Amino acid sequence: MMRKPRFTFLTAALLLILAACSSIAPAPEGVKDNNEEHPPVQAEIPFLFYRAGDGDSGTAKLGTWDLSRSELAYGDDLYSYKGDHASPLYWSGTTLVLDRQNAVPVSGSDHGYTLQLTDVKQMPEEQEYVFKGFEVAGSGNEENPEYTIQDQEGSYKLTQDELPAFTDRRFYLANATATKDNRGFRLVFTAAPKVFKPGEGWIVVVDYSKNSSTFAVKEFPATGLPFGDMIVSPGNSILDGDHLYVWRSRDFGYFDLKKETFVTQSAIYKDIQDFLPDRKPNPNVDPQIIPVGLVGNVLLLYDPTLYFDESTSGAVVYAYNGETPAGKLLIKGGQLTVYDSNNKQVGEPQTFDSTLTGGERFSFPKVMGDR
């Protein structure tokens, strides 16, 4: 992982457009209705989508997915960008962190969001991530593991001397967050043995206090952790308090960091399997469900691996209120279809009008609402 991950949350083509109809249509072939009725969720999910401009520039636009009405809408321009650097480095609540070298906020728009510009350091570390208010950079190789946490007050180093748990293991930063009082950090790592053994791994939780300049560390075994190309990272996981949401070996759920166990969210997994029961296996990639956002109690998941035929790919965005379905967006080739909480199609499929930039067209807030 030699290039800098930029906290882009989706990797396939999605468009965000206004859903013109609110009438209920029968589910198309291949989509299964829910057997039980789920009431609509009163929630509006913000998102960004991207449109190309002149030359290598483009514009990031703000949109909303209204789950109660099963509608998409889009509106204000938030910022312009250059090249492939469309998505924010990080998006938490109403704060978006942007690369100063590639993003320019649009003035005169009362959108209610704070756009923070930061200078991205070009460093040789294998892993470098930007969070709200701080950055983490370092390498988790077993020869010389070292990470540096940097915020406005200073830098804090994490090495094998402070963490004996680093000994003879490869470490990967799964996610991180600042404490509510901004006087500390929590870093969550996945770890693999020096000589890799399938199925063997650990979760390591590191809590750092700036007040006492001390680290508190705990670890526990974690079977079924993905490594290699599917390694858990801040771009494909969500850290919410003591819950680390991940896709793990063909099931979905979260690691309970307090109880030191993995909790399978079986109702979510079943709904995902039931939505497209006749889906074709993708010959190019394994199935993967990526947690991409948490807005209040609504968890957002993304499956970029849909396959229809050699010339048509697709994706699904799933929304869940707890483990209860709240809505879905189905992308097939150049069209997007909205579904309600009962897997009923709402309106007709819409034609896309968005630009694939840096491998994506679409971003959600990683975390929004009181946690």
ROKOLPA-602902 format. One line per 10 residues: their letters; for each residue x, y, z of C-alpha. Coordinates in Angstrom, 3 decimals, padded with zeros to 6 digits. Layout:
BEGIN
a	X,Y,Z; ...
This chain:
BEGIN
mmrkprftfl	000.000,000.000,000.000; 002.487,002.571,-001.214; 000.134,005.307,-002.302; -001.715,007.560,000.112; -005.268,006.367,000.839; -007.545,009.382,000.476; -010.588,008.266,002.367; -012.703,007.647,-000.679; -015.621,005.497,000.381; -016.929,004.106,-002.885
taalllilaa	-014.998,002.699,-005.776; -017.519,002.172,-008.543; -019.884,004.329,-010.563; -022.833,005.780,-008.708; -024.938,008.825,-009.583; -026.996,010.966,-007.384; -029.998,012.438,-009.143; -033.513,013.618,-008.370; -036.032,010.794,-008.241; -038.910,012.123,-010.271
cssiapapeg	-041.673,009.770,-009.175; -043.008,008.540,-005.852; -045.412,005.891,-007.145; -044.736,002.285,-006.185; -043.889,-000.065,-009.028; -043.565,-003.865,-008.894; -040.096,-005.164,-008.148; -038.279,-006.021,-011.395; -037.169,-009.513,-012.205; -034.465,-010.696,-009.825
vkdnneehpp	-035.410,-008.377,-006.938; -037.251,-009.991,-004.039; -039.866,-008.130,-001.976; -039.548,-008.287,001.801; -041.956,-010.731,003.413; -042.711,-008.294,006.227; -043.545,-004.619,006.147; -040.918,-002.187,007.404; -042.089,001.350,008.190; -040.206,004.186,006.467
vqaeipflfy	-037.311,005.718,008.370; -037.414,009.460,009.003; -033.878,010.271,007.919; -032.151,012.321,005.257; -028.765,011.019,004.164; -026.360,013.595,002.698; -023.964,012.626,-000.047; -021.520,014.119,-002.530; -021.365,013.418,-006.235; -018.975,014.663,-008.870
ragdgdsgta	-019.300,016.371,-012.250; -016.502,017.153,-014.684; -015.808,020.707,-015.797; -013.302,022.229,-018.174; -009.952,020.530,-018.545; -009.089,018.386,-015.541; -011.347,020.272,-013.128; -014.723,019.315,-011.709; -017.304,020.181,-009.075; -018.419,018.292,-005.966
klgtwdlsrs	-022.152,018.730,-005.439; -024.237,018.102,-002.333; -027.267,015.826,-002.455; -029.754,014.123,-000.142; -031.326,010.670,000.016; -034.667,011.060,001.801; -035.385,007.594,003.202; -038.928,008.405,004.326; -039.930,009.441,000.785; -037.497,007.190,-001.085
elaygddlys	-036.258,010.170,-003.081; -032.905,011.534,-004.168; -032.281,015.239,-004.595; -029.211,017.304,-005.332; -028.340,020.933,-004.955; -025.430,023.142,-003.889; -021.903,023.023,-005.247; -019.529,022.577,-002.295; -016.112,022.828,-003.901; -014.205,022.495,-007.142
ykgdhasply	-011.386,019.978,-007.548; -008.509,019.167,-009.861; -007.606,015.872,-011.472; -008.685,012.698,-009.709; -008.842,014.279,-006.243; -012.619,014.667,-006.034; -013.571,013.136,-002.720; -012.884,014.653,000.709; -009.957,013.316,002.691; -012.434,012.782,005.512
wsgttlvldr	-016.077,013.593,006.196; -017.432,013.565,009.749; -020.688,015.268,010.679; -020.869,018.642,008.958; -017.086,018.904,008.581; -015.279,017.927,005.396; -011.481,017.829,005.308; -010.086,018.701,001.862; -006.661,018.717,000.242; -005.610,022.372,-000.038
qnavpvsgsd	-003.663,021.677,-003.231; -006.621,020.215,-005.099; -009.850,021.682,-003.686; -011.329,025.198,-003.682; -014.538,025.836,-001.673; -017.378,027.486,-003.579; -018.194,030.858,-002.038; -021.645,032.320,-001.485; -023.408,029.031,-000.757; -025.224,028.614,002.576
hgytlqltdv	-025.047,024.825,002.733; -024.312,024.477,006.463; -021.052,022.544,006.049; -017.561,023.440,007.239; -014.827,022.839,004.670; -011.393,022.494,006.274; -008.330,022.743,004.044; -005.190,020.854,005.005; -001.775,020.344,003.453; -001.244,016.712,002.568
kqmpeeqeyv	002.295,015.574,003.262; 003.944,013.414,000.648; 005.699,010.939,002.919; 007.317,007.560,002.221; 005.334,005.678,004.871; 003.303,002.740,003.655; 000.211,003.900,005.542; -000.947,007.506,005.878; -004.495,008.532,006.768; -006.296,011.802,007.403
fkgfevagsg	-008.997,012.012,010.079; -010.971,014.897,011.522; -008.429,016.954,013.457; -005.443,014.613,013.153; -003.418,012.361,010.873; -001.813,008.965,011.354; 001.235,007.894,009.355; 003.561,004.953,009.686; 004.487,001.417,008.836; 003.402,-001.795,010.496
neenpeytiq	006.127,-004.124,009.227; 007.590,-006.509,011.762; 011.165,-005.189,011.431; 010.521,-001.614,012.578; 006.866,-000.871,013.331; 006.254,002.810,013.976; 003.283,005.164,013.760; 003.058,008.911,014.315; -000.122,010.721,015.340; -000.092,014.398,014.370
dqegsykltq	-002.574,017.077,015.429; -002.440,020.849,015.945; -000.847,020.474,019.375; 002.007,018.200,018.401; 003.004,014.695,017.397; 002.866,011.434,019.346; 004.939,008.415,018.401; 003.937,004.787,018.719; 006.777,002.242,018.405; 007.656,-001.276,019.417
delpaftdrr	009.195,000.132,022.613; 005.791,001.421,023.712; 003.852,-001.512,022.317; 005.307,-004.992,022.827; 002.216,-006.224,020.954; 003.979,-005.053,017.765; 006.659,-007.729,018.176; 006.865,-010.290,015.328; 003.615,-009.159,013.716; 002.495,-007.138,010.752
fylanatatk	000.162,-004.303,011.705; -002.442,-002.416,009.702; -004.436,000.584,010.872; -008.107,-000.392,010.689; -009.519,002.933,011.919; -009.027,005.738,014.421; -010.903,008.506,016.196; -010.252,011.350,018.614; -011.845,011.270,022.053; -014.855,013.508,022.604
dnrgfrlvft	-012.815,015.950,024.704; -010.031,015.968,022.068; -007.533,014.977,024.753; -006.679,011.632,023.273; -006.979,009.169,020.418; -008.145,005.625,019.842; -006.346,003.608,017.179; -007.596,000.163,016.185; -005.242,-002.169,014.331; -005.534,-005.559,012.725
aapkvfkpge	-002.455,-007.737,013.099; -001.205,-010.841,011.328; 001.604,-013.187,012.403; 005.037,-012.697,010.872; 004.584,-016.013,009.080; 001.046,-015.649,007.784; -001.459,-018.366,008.667; -004.944,-018.221,007.102; -007.596,-017.341,009.665; -005.144,-016.215,012.349
gwivvvdysk	-005.101,-012.603,013.450; -005.683,-010.109,016.238; -007.471,-006.873,016.980; -005.256,-004.426,018.890; -006.842,-001.355,020.503; -004.559,001.527,021.467; -005.920,004.405,023.561; -003.588,007.381,023.942; -004.060,010.122,026.551; -002.464,013.484,025.810
nsstfavkef	-002.938,014.512,029.440; -000.743,011.728,030.807; 001.242,010.937,027.617; 000.475,007.249,028.105; -000.815,004.416,025.939; -003.329,001.822,027.107; -003.267,-001.310,024.957; -005.386,-004.414,024.742; -005.640,-007.154,022.156; -007.768,-010.182,021.417
patglpfgdm	-007.778,-012.973,018.801; -009.882,-012.323,015.707; -010.514,-015.151,013.271; -011.488,-014.584,009.670; -009.839,-011.176,009.302; -009.220,-010.276,005.664; -005.638,-009.452,004.705; -003.910,-008.743,001.409; -006.044,-006.730,-001.027; -009.046,-006.942,001.324
ivspgnsild	-007.261,-005.668,004.434; -009.450,-003.747,006.883; -008.636,-000.043,006.547; -010.223,003.324,007.398; -011.644,003.391,003.882; -013.665,000.183,004.274; -014.571,000.173,007.966; -016.455,002.349,010.445; -015.373,002.939,014.037; -018.277,003.968,016.269
gdhlyvwrsr	-017.350,003.911,019.931; -016.628,000.280,020.819; -017.928,-001.052,017.497; -015.703,-001.588,014.460; -017.931,-002.408,011.465; -016.257,-004.629,008.866; -016.876,-007.166,006.131; -015.305,-010.388,007.341; -014.967,-013.570,005.293; -018.365,-013.399,003.622
dfgyfdlkke	-020.322,-012.130,006.599; -021.041,-008.664,007.945; -021.074,-007.278,011.455; -018.832,-005.549,013.939; -016.072,-006.264,016.390; -017.230,-005.366,019.881; -014.007,-003.900,021.253; -015.302,-003.952,024.817; -016.542,-007.545,024.809; -013.682,-008.666,022.534
tfvtqsaiyk	-015.845,-010.585,020.116; -017.291,-010.392,016.609; -021.049,-009.831,016.350; -022.641,-011.022,013.122; -025.582,-008.858,012.079; -027.505,-011.770,010.663; -030.650,-009.810,009.739; -028.586,-007.437,007.598; -026.701,-010.290,005.990; -029.947,-012.139,005.208
diqdflpdrk	-031.536,-009.034,003.681; -028.490,-008.511,001.473; -028.668,-012.105,000.280; -032.433,-011.894,-000.284; -032.434,-008.633,-002.241; -030.957,-010.142,-005.411; -031.335,-013.905,-004.913; -030.505,-014.706,-008.547; -027.477,-012.431,-008.910; -024.698,-013.787,-011.055
pnpnvdpqii	-021.321,-014.378,-009.443; -018.738,-011.832,-010.512; -015.927,-013.687,-012.315; -013.472,-010.874,-011.621; -013.811,-010.151,-007.881; -015.087,-011.773,-004.701; -018.253,-010.393,-003.059; -017.626,-007.544,-000.640; -019.912,-005.373,001.472; -018.239,-002.096,002.472
pvglvgnvll	-019.536,-000.006,005.396; -019.336,003.527,004.020; -021.345,005.727,006.378; -023.194,006.054,009.666; -025.790,008.844,009.865; -027.558,008.830,013.226; -028.754,005.230,013.570; -028.692,004.589,009.815; -025.849,002.371,008.644; -024.868,002.645,004.967
lydptlyfde	-023.287,-000.290,003.147; -022.029,-000.553,-000.405; -021.559,-003.556,-002.672; -019.501,-002.616,-005.760; -019.307,-006.160,-007.140; -022.610,-006.653,-009.005; -022.189,-008.370,-012.369; -024.859,-008.641,-015.055; -022.811,-009.555,-018.143; -019.410,-008.829,-019.660
stsgavvyay	-020.431,-005.300,-020.631; -022.678,-004.403,-017.668; -021.578,-004.057,-014.065; -023.385,-002.537,-011.124; -023.557,-001.805,-007.427; -025.986,-001.516,-004.512; -026.138,000.951,-001.637; -027.983,-000.486,001.385; -029.409,001.591,004.246; -030.318,000.010,007.614
ngetpagkll	-031.901,001.480,010.716; -030.252,-000.813,013.230; -030.715,-004.108,011.390; -034.022,-003.091,009.761; -033.962,-002.288,006.018; -034.472,001.419,005.300; -033.888,001.647,001.539; -031.619,000.709,-001.343; -030.077,002.221,-004.461; -029.489,-000.229,-007.314
ikggqltvyd	-027.044,000.726,-010.055; -027.092,-001.242,-013.286; -024.875,000.016,-016.052; -025.930,003.599,-016.708; -029.100,003.627,-014.620; -029.999,004.026,-010.962; -033.185,002.728,-009.300; -034.481,003.671,-005.839; -036.092,001.078,-003.525; -037.987,001.666,-000.306
snnkqvgepq	-037.637,-000.168,003.011; -039.703,-003.084,001.661; -037.656,-003.570,-001.524; -040.390,-001.948,-003.604; -039.160,000.016,-006.609; -039.998,003.716,-006.382; -040.446,005.441,-009.733; -038.574,004.505,-012.883; -034.837,003.924,-013.324; -032.975,007.189,-013.843
tfdstltgge	-030.207,007.913,-016.322; -026.835,008.776,-014.791; -025.267,012.212,-015.132; -022.155,012.056,-013.002; -018.435,011.779,-013.616; -016.251,008.881,-012.541; -013.309,010.570,-010.817; -010.555,008.740,-009.007; -012.583,005.525,-009.184; -015.790,006.940,-007.705
rfsfpkvmgd	-018.747,009.223,-008.243; -020.240,009.260,-004.769; -019.268,009.836,-001.091; -021.134,009.569,002.231; -020.226,011.039,005.630; -018.261,008.478,007.582; -020.005,009.413,010.838; -022.770,011.958,011.441; -024.981,012.609,014.462; -024.507,012.328,018.211
r	-022.409,009.271,018.993
